[in-house]
């Protein structure tokens, strides 16, 4: 009897899906209305009208979001879910195994299910998975947080009609095309569910749309939303550099896969700071004074270039394990060293080629990241490939213990590996070819509208061999899949430079300490402190580690005096000529203890030093492709 019941259920579900697809073919679409007027209270309201036929229906809340590489769909903050048909309430039941699935029986005679739901926007950062996206004066909306979709229909086939209601006086930016705009809200042109989730919206009381050139398609915009009007000020030089960015990107890839492109930039100290890639836009979030403060700009200038590169590498070309059929199927991240590593490398290169960085800033950043990776003791037990496979865990890992655990190293270490591949290609071909040629053939293709072309690791090796014949399998096996005690520095060394350490902090590291409010003693004592003295992390095997310093502790005093940044730096510097150890007073919960750090190496900070015995390929790599000077 149970078997017959289940068989009937699945047959009925199949009929329902077929009916939905037929309705979609006739033009029926899911109507989605989102009300953001409660944004200052961190509550969003949504209403959906989902075409349906009588019988069983399963509605899904997106779980695996492209670009997140983890099941981050914030189902916990979905609230107030109410379903109805023809004005009458309809019961729903959550799936016992899949928390993101809701089962409903569509009543006889119904042609649609009405869904009302709220989303409670996180207001703190106690959960690493939370992505703060609102303040009292702005909002950063990702549509996947406020919708459901029927199981069994491809997101490419589902059509949605999105409508948005904003607080009075707010303006918005998005890659979506506007169908109608009025004081009551904005109606966008119907799009597939895939395009909708790929097209975030930023909005706020302080908004500015800045054209970056392109009188005819493709056109480029920098859409800014901020917590204050002065934060929207864009210096003329920076605007020119942002305008050059898409030109350099198109010159690199030789084709494009967007109609127009919007850099969406949210400037607030009350949102999470990160970037998320999309085909025709990028969701970039930085500190409120990013455009005004030299230190913030120096650290975060590479954000927009990185996310734009993803339009080619990540959105258009995507590893097969990440090109899933819907938002519920698990993603497999083994090739994130290509997806994110290559993007990180080309994003850094474009930051320099566009003029957002000078060559010296590029080298300082490269030295910093290379030295961090070389200090990561976790590489002794964990190959880089495991950080890609376990990315869905590492994205939400707490920062403490990263030196031993390893983190999202496939970004920065992947960049070093691709730098080495770039240098290798230039050497193999006597400068006739470079990684630019690989990017053009592998990620460029033929210009057209957004699409996804999956690839395998064999496809990567084949494209590299077409660029320059070499044993690329062995090259990446050694650097990605094998244990390596040291960071891959071959690209730096063969590129004409050396990673060395001095007692002078670089402008990049100084900006890092200021913007992140930390004292970074990674390469001397072997620890990183927050500005209140809390130990953020300790390098295993370092002098601090041997002295018993741990992440749960707080540094109170140095050599008998209350902690200050100046005092600690001075003590480390003086230790080079002082035989006595550095004395630290540590607080550990309700307990205090004094420990002595036997260190006498002075202050140590990484920089790149020119090796005159080798050709300066690194500088050649950073030369603009458009022929314009910086």
C-alpha positions in Angstrom: 0.0 0.0 0.0 2.8 2.4 0.9 4.6 1.7 -2.4 1.4 2.5 -4.4 0.9 5.7 -2.4 4.5 6.8 -3.1 4.2 5.8 -6.8 1.1 7.9 -7.1 2.8 10.8 -5.4 5.7 10.8 -7.7 3.5 10.5 -10.8 1.4 13.4 -9.6 4.5 15.4 -8.9 5.8 14.7 -12.4 2.5 15.8 -13.9 2.6 19.0 -11.8 6.2 19.8 -13.0 5.1 19.2 -16.6 2.2 21.5 -16.1 4.4 24.2 -14.6 6.8 23.9 -17.5 3.9 24.2 -20.0 2.7 27.3 -18.1 6.2 28.8 -18.2 6.3 28.2 -22.0 3.0 30.1 -22.3 4.5 33.1 -20.5 3.3 32.4 -16.9 5.9 33.7 -14.4 6.4 33.8 -10.7 5.5 37.2 -9.5 7.9 38.4 -6.7 7.3 41.6 -4.7 9.9 42.6 -2.2 9.2 45.4 0.3 12.4 47.0 1.7 10.8 49.9 3.6 11.5 48.1 6.9 15.2 48.0 6.2 16.1 50.3 9.1 14.5 47.6 11.4 16.4 44.8 9.6 13.2 43.2 8.2 12.4 42.5 4.6 8.9 41.5 3.4 8.3 39.3 0.3 5.2 38.1 -1.5 5.3 35.5 -4.3 2.6 34.3 -6.7 3.7 30.9 -7.9 1.7 29.3 -10.9 0.6 25.8 -9.8 -1.8 23.0 -10.6 -3.7 21.0 -8.0 -1.6 18.3 -6.3 1.7 18.0 -4.4 4.2 20.8 -4.7 7.6 21.3 -3.2 9.0 24.8 -2.8 12.7 25.3 -2.2 14.7 28.0 -0.5 18.1 28.4 -2.3 20.8 26.7 -0.4 24.0 26.7 -2.5 24.5 30.1 -4.0 27.0 30.5 -6.9 30.1 32.3 -5.7 29.7 31.3 -2.1 31.1 27.8 -2.6 29.2 26.7 0.5 25.6 25.9 1.6 25.1 29.5 3.0 21.4 30.0 2.0 20.3 31.8 5.3 17.2 29.6 5.9 17.4 30.3 9.7 16.4 33.9 9.1 13.3 33.1 7.0 10.3 33.9 9.1 6.5 34.5 8.9 6.0 31.9 6.1 2.4 31.8 5.1 0.9 30.0 2.1 -2.6 30.5 0.6 -4.7 29.7 -2.5 -7.8 31.6 -3.6 -7.7 33.6 -0.3 -7.6 30.5 1.9 -4.7 29.4 4.0 -2.8 26.3 2.8 -0.8 24.2 5.2 2.9 23.5 4.5 5.4 21.1 6.0 9.2 21.3 6.1 11.0 18.3 4.8 12.4 16.0 7.5 15.9 15.8 5.8 16.2 18.9 3.7 15.6 22.0 5.9 15.4 24.2 2.7 12.4 22.3 1.3 8.7 22.9 2.0 5.9 20.5 0.9 2.4 21.7 0.1 -0.8 20.2 -1.4 -2.3 22.6 -3.9 -6.1 22.5 -3.5 -8.4 21.6 -6.3 -9.3 24.5 -8.6 -6.2 26.5 -7.6 -4.0 28.0 -10.4 -1.4 29.5 -8.1 0.0 29.4 -4.6 0.5 32.8 -2.8 3.5 32.9 -0.5 4.2 35.6 2.1 7.5 35.5 3.9 9.8 37.8 5.9 13.6 37.8 6.1 15.3 38.9 9.3 18.5 40.6 8.3 21.4 39.8 10.6 22.5 42.8 12.7 25.8 41.4 14.2 28.7 39.2 13.3 28.5 36.5 15.9 27.9 33.9 13.2 30.7 33.8 10.6 28.2 32.8 7.9 26.1 36.0 8.4 26.7 38.6 5.8 25.6 42.0 7.1 23.9 43.8 4.3 22.0 46.8 5.7 22.4 49.9 7.7 19.8 52.6 8.6 20.6 54.3 5.3 21.4 51.6 2.7 20.6 48.0 1.7 22.4 45.4 -0.3 19.8 42.9 -1.6 20.6 39.4 -2.9 17.3 38.0 -4.2 18.0 34.4 -3.1 17.2 35.6 0.5 13.6 36.5 -0.3 12.2 33.8 -2.6 11.2 30.2 -3.0 11.1 28.2 -6.2 9.4 24.9 -7.3 11.4 21.7 -7.3 11.9 20.0 -10.6 12.2 23.1 -12.9 15.6 24.4 -14.0 16.4 27.9 -12.8 17.1 28.8 -16.4 13.5 27.9 -17.3 11.8 29.5 -14.4 10.6 33.1 -15.2 10.3 35.7 -12.4 8.7 39.2 -12.5 10.5 41.1 -9.7 9.1 44.2 -8.1 10.8 46.3 -5.4 9.5 48.8 -2.9 12.2 51.1 -1.4 12.1 53.6 1.5 11.1 57.1 0.4 13.9 59.0 -1.3 16.1 56.0 -1.9 17.7 55.3 -5.2 19.1 52.0 -6.6 21.6 50.3 -8.8 21.5 46.9 -10.5 22.2 45.1 -13.8 18.5 44.3 -14.1 16.6 46.2 -16.7 13.8 48.5 -15.5 10.3 48.0 -17.0 8.5 50.7 -15.0 9.5 53.0 -12.2 7.2 55.1 -10.0 7.1 56.6 -6.5 5.5 53.4 -5.2 8.4 51.2 -6.4 10.2 49.7 -9.4 9.2 46.9 -11.7 12.0 45.1 -13.5 11.7 43.2 -16.8 11.0 39.5 -16.4 14.1 37.3 -16.1 15.0 33.7 -15.4 15.5 32.7 -11.8 19.2 32.2 -12.7 19.5 35.8 -13.9 17.5 37.1 -10.9 19.8 35.5 -8.3 22.8 36.7 -10.4 21.6 40.3 -10.3 21.8 41.9 -6.8 20.5 45.4 -6.0 22.1 48.1 -3.9 20.0 51.1 -2.7 20.1 53.9 -0.2 19.5 57.5 0.7 23.0 58.4 -0.5 23.4 57.0 -4.0 25.4 58.0 -7.1 25.6 56.4 -10.6 28.9 57.2 -12.3 29.3 56.3 -16.0 32.7 54.9 -16.8 32.6 55.2 -20.5 31.1 53.2 -23.4 28.6 55.4 -25.3 27.5 52.3 -27.2 27.1 48.8 -25.6 28.8 47.6 -23.6 28.4 50.5 -21.1 30.0 50.5 -17.7 28.8 52.1 -14.5 30.2 52.5 -11.0 27.0 52.5 -8.8 27.8 53.8 -5.3 25.7 53.7 -2.2 27.0 54.9 1.2 26.1 55.8 4.7 27.0 59.5 4.1 27.0 61.9 1.1 30.7 62.7 1.4 31.7 59.0 1.2 30.4 59.1 -2.5 33.2 61.6 -3.5 35.4 59.9 -6.2 38.7 61.5 -6.9 39.4 62.3 -10.6 42.4 60.1 -10.8 40.6 57.1 -9.2 37.7 57.6 -11.6 40.1 57.5 -14.5 41.6 54.3 -13.2 38.2 52.7 -12.6 37.3 53.6 -16.2 40.5 51.9 -17.5 39.7 48.7 -15.6 37.1 47.3 -18.0 39.3 48.3 -21.0 42.2 46.4 -19.6 40.0 43.5 -18.7 38.6 43.3 -22.3 42.1 43.6 -23.7 43.1 40.7 -21.4 40.3 38.3 -22.3 39.6 39.5 -25.9 35.8 39.0 -25.6 33.0 39.7 -23.1 29.9 37.9 -21.8 27.7 40.7 -20.6 25.4 43.3 -22.3 26.5 46.1 -19.9 28.4 45.9 -16.6 27.7 47.5 -13.2 30.3 47.8 -10.4 28.0 47.8 -7.4 29.9 49.4 -4.5 28.5 49.6 -1.0 30.4 51.9 1.4 29.6 51.3 5.0 31.2 50.2 8.3 27.9 48.4 9.1 28.0 45.7 6.4 30.2 42.7 5.8 33.2 43.6 3.6 33.7 41.2 0.7 32.9 40.8 -3.0 30.6 38.5 -4.9 30.8 37.9 -8.6 28.0 38.0 -11.2 27.9 37.9 -15.0 26.9 41.5 -15.5 27.7 43.1 -12.2 29.7 42.6 -9.0 28.6 43.1 -5.4 31.5 44.9 -3.7 31.4 46.1 -0.1 34.0 48.2 1.6 34.5 50.6 4.4 32.6 53.9 4.4 35.7 56.0 3.7 37.2 53.6 1.1 37.2 56.3 -1.6 38.5 58.9 0.7 41.1 57.2 2.9 44.5 56.3 1.3 45.1 53.4 3.6 41.7 51.8 3.0 42.0 52.4 -0.7 45.5 50.8 -0.8 44.2 47.6 0.9 40.9 47.3 -0.9 41.7 48.6 -4.4 42.0 45.1 -5.8 38.4 44.2 -4.8 36.6 45.4 -7.9 39.2 44.0 -10.4 39.0 40.6 -8.8 35.2 40.5 -9.0 35.2 41.7 -12.6 37.6 39.0 -13.7 35.1 36.5 -12.4 32.7 37.5 -15.2 35.0 35.4 -17.4 36.6 33.0 -14.9 33.9 31.7 -12.6 30.7 32.9 -14.3 31.3 32.2 -18.0 33.9 29.4 -17.5 33.2 27.4 -14.4 34.5 24.1 -13.0 32.0 21.3 -13.7 31.8 20.6 -9.9 30.5 24.2 -9.3 28.2 24.3 -12.4 25.3 22.6 -10.5 21.7 22.2 -12.0 20.0 24.2 -9.2 20.6 25.8 -5.8 20.1 22.6 -3.8 22.8 20.3 -5.4 26.1 20.3 -3.5 29.0 22.0 -5.1 32.5 20.4 -5.4 35.3 22.9 -5.0 38.4 21.0 -6.0 39.2 23.4 -8.9 38.9 26.6 -6.8 42.6 27.0 -7.3 41.6 27.9 -10.9 38.3 29.6 -10.1 39.6 31.8 -7.3 43.4 31.4 -7.7 43.6 32.5 -11.3 41.0 35.2 -10.6 43.1 36.5 -7.7 46.2 36.6 -9.8 44.6 38.4 -12.8 42.7 40.7 -10.5 45.9 41.8 -8.9 47.5 42.3 -12.3 44.6 44.4 -13.5 44.7 46.5 -10.4 48.2 47.5 -11.5 47.5 47.7 -15.2 44.5 50.0 -14.7 46.6 52.3 -12.4 44.6 51.6 -9.2 47.9 50.4 -7.8 51.4 51.4 -8.8 53.9 48.6 -9.4 55.4 49.1 -5.9 52.0 48.5 -4.3 51.6 45.3 -6.3 55.0 44.1 -5.1 54.3 45.0 -1.5 51.1 43.2 -1.6 52.7 40.1 -3.2 55.5 40.1 -0.6 53.0 40.3 2.3 50.9 37.4 1.0 53.9 35.3 0.1 55.4 35.7 3.5 52.1 34.9 5.2 51.9 31.7 3.2 55.5 30.8 4.0 54.7 31.2 7.7 51.6 29.0 7.6 52.6 25.9 9.5 49.4 24.1 8.3 51.0 23.5 5.0 53.1 20.8 6.7 50.0 18.5 7.0 47.5 19.9 4.6 48.0 20.3 0.8 46.5 23.3 -0.9 44.0 21.0 -2.7 42.4 20.1 0.6 41.6 23.7 1.3 39.7 23.8 -2.0 37.7 20.6 -1.2 37.0 21.8 2.3 36.2 25.3 1.3 32.6 25.0 2.4 34.0 24.5 6.0 36.8 27.1 5.8 34.6 30.0 4.7 32.9 30.0 8.1 35.9 29.0 10.2 36.9 31.4 13.0 40.2 33.3 12.4 42.0 31.9 15.4 44.2 28.9 14.5 44.5 29.8 10.8 48.3 29.4 10.8 47.9 25.8 11.8 44.5 24.9 10.3 45.1 26.8 7.0 42.4 29.0 5.5 41.2 30.0 2.1 44.8 29.8 0.8 43.7 28.9 -2.7 43.2 32.6 -3.3 46.6 34.0 -2.4 48.6 30.8 -2.9 46.7 30.1 -6.1 47.8 33.6 -7.3 51.5 32.8 -6.6 51.2 29.5 -8.6 49.5 31.2 -11.6 52.2 33.9 -11.4 54.8 31.2 -11.7 52.8 29.6 -14.6 52.8 33.1 -16.3 56.6 33.4 -15.9 57.1 29.8 -17.1 55.1 30.5 -20.3 57.1 33.6 -21.0 60.4 31.8 -20.5 59.3 28.8 -22.6 58.3 31.0 -25.5 61.1 33.6 -25.3 58.5 36.2 -24.4 56.2 35.6 -27.4 53.4 34.2 -25.3 52.1 34.6 -21.7 49.3 33.7 -19.4 47.3 36.5 -21.2 47.1 34.2 -24.2 45.8 31.3 -22.0 43.1 33.6 -20.5 42.1 34.8 -24.0 41.7 31.3 -25.4 40.3 29.6 -22.3 38.1 32.3 -20.6 37.6 34.7 -23.5 36.0 32.8 -26.4 33.4 34.7 -28.5 31.5 37.7 -27.2 27.9 37.1 -26.4 25.2 37.2 -23.6 25.8 35.5 -20.3 26.2 31.8 -20.3 28.0 29.0 -18.4 30.6 26.8 -20.0 31.8 24.1 -17.6 35.3 22.7 -17.7 37.5 19.9 -16.2 41.1 19.9 -15.0 42.0 18.2 -18.3 40.6 21.2 -20.2 42.8 23.5 -18.2 45.9 21.4 -19.0 45.0 21.2 -22.7 44.6 25.0 -23.0 47.9 25.6 -21.2 49.7 23.1 -23.5 48.2 24.9 -26.5 49.7 28.1 -25.1 53.1 26.6 -24.3 53.9 22.9 -24.4 55.0 21.7 -20.9 54.2 19.0 -18.3 51.5 21.2 -16.7 50.0 18.1 -14.9 53.3 17.7 -13.0 53.6 21.4 -12.4 50.3 21.7 -10.6 50.5 18.3 -9.0 53.6 19.5 -7.1 52.2 22.8 -6.1 48.5 22.1 -5.5 48.2 18.4 -4.6 51.4 17.6 -2.8 52.5 18.8 0.6 54.9 21.7 0.3 56.8 23.0 3.3 57.3 26.5 1.8 55.1 28.9 -0.3 55.5 28.6 -4.1 58.0 31.5 -4.7 59.2 30.4 -8.1 57.2 33.1 -9.9 58.7 35.8 -7.8 62.3 34.4 -8.1 62.2 33.6 -11.8 60.4 36.9 -12.3 63.5 38.8 -11.2 62.8 39.4 -7.5 63.5 37.9 -4.1 61.4 37.7 -1.0 63.5 39.2 1.9 62.9 40.7 5.3 63.8 44.1 6.6 63.1 46.2 9.8 61.0 48.7 7.7 57.3 48.2 7.5 56.0 48.6 3.9 53.2 51.1 3.2 50.9 48.1 2.4 51.5 46.4 5.8 51.2 49.7 7.6 47.8 50.2 5.9 46.9 46.7 6.9 47.7 47.4 10.6 45.7 50.6 10.6 42.6 49.5 8.7 42.4 46.1 10.5 43.4 47.6 13.8 46.0 45.0 14.5 49.7 44.7 15.6 51.2 42.2 13.1 54.3 40.6 14.5 54.0 37.4 12.4 57.6 37.5 11.2 59.3 38.4 14.5 57.5 37.2 17.7 55.2 35.1 15.6 51.8 36.5 16.6 49.1 38.9 15.6 47.4 41.1 18.2 44.1 43.1 18.0 44.3 46.7 19.1 43.0 45.9 22.6 45.9 43.4 23.0 43.8 40.2 22.4 45.9 37.5 20.7 44.3 36.9 17.3 46.6 34.1 16.3 50.1 32.6 16.9 52.5 31.0 14.4 53.2 27.4 15.5 56.9 27.0 16.4 57.5 30.8 16.7 59.1 32.5 19.7 55.6 33.5 21.0 54.3 29.9 20.6 57.3 28.5 22.5 56.7 31.0 25.3 53.1 29.7 25.7 51.2 32.6 24.1 47.8 31.4 22.7 44.8 32.9 20.9 42.5 32.9 24.0 44.8 35.3 25.8 45.2 39.1 26.0 48.5 40.9 26.3 48.3 43.5 29.1 51.9 44.7 29.6 55.3 44.6 28.0 58.5 44.7 30.1 56.4 45.8 33.0 54.6 48.7 31.3 51.0 48.8 30.0 50.7 47.7 26.4 50.7 50.2 23.5 51.6 49.6 19.9 54.6 51.9 20.1 55.9 50.2 23.2 55.6 46.7 21.8 57.3 47.6 18.5 60.0 49.4 20.4 60.6 46.3 22.7 60.9 44.0 19.6 63.3 46.4 18.0 65.4 46.8 21.1 65.6 43.0 21.6 68.0 42.8 18.7 70.8 44.3 20.8 69.4 43.3 24.2 70.3 39.9 25.6 67.3 39.9 28.0 64.1 38.3 26.8 60.9 40.3 26.2 58.6 40.0 29.3 54.9 39.8 28.6 52.0 40.0 31.1 49.1 37.9 29.8 45.5 37.7 30.9 43.7 34.4 30.3 40.1 34.7 31.4 40.3 35.2 35.2 43.9 34.3 35.4 47.2 36.3 34.9 50.7 35.1 34.2 54.0 36.5 33.1 56.0 34.8 30.3 59.3 35.6 28.7 59.9 35.5 24.9 63.4 34.7 24.0 63.6 36.6 20.7 66.5 38.8 19.4 65.9 39.2 15.7 64.4 42.7 15.8 61.5 43.8 13.7 61.0 41.8 10.5 58.7 42.7 7.6 58.6 41.2 4.1 59.5 43.1 0.9 60.5 42.1 -2.6 64.1 42.9 -3.6 65.3 43.2 -7.2 67.5 40.4 -8.4 69.7 42.0 -11.1 70.9 38.6 -12.3 67.5 37.8 -13.7 65.2 39.5 -16.2 62.5 41.7 -14.6 59.5 39.7 -15.9 57.4 40.9 -13.0 57.4 44.5 -14.2 56.7 43.3 -17.8 53.7 41.4 -16.6 52.2 44.6 -15.1 52.5 46.7 -18.3 49.1 47.8 -19.6 47.7 46.0 -22.6 45.8 49.1 -23.9 49.0 51.0 -24.5 48.0 53.8 -22.2 50.5 55.1 -19.6 49.8 55.1 -15.9 
